[in-house]
């Protein structure tokens, strides 16, 4: 459903940032800072990668590190 008037614009940002290795809290702090920065640039929707805040490397379960 499109609620925008034809003359209105929605400012969208895309963030490609790396998480802080094995540190979910610091990664979350980076995300918050990125959101705040985007807000200063009038960004209304900011999109992040789906695996930005996993808490551990995606491949860890494939190694002995997951046991």
Secondary structure, 3 states (H helix, E strand, C coil): CCCCCCCCCCCEEEECCCCCCCCHHHHHHHHHHHHHHHHHCCCCEEEECCCCCCCCCCCHHHCHHHC
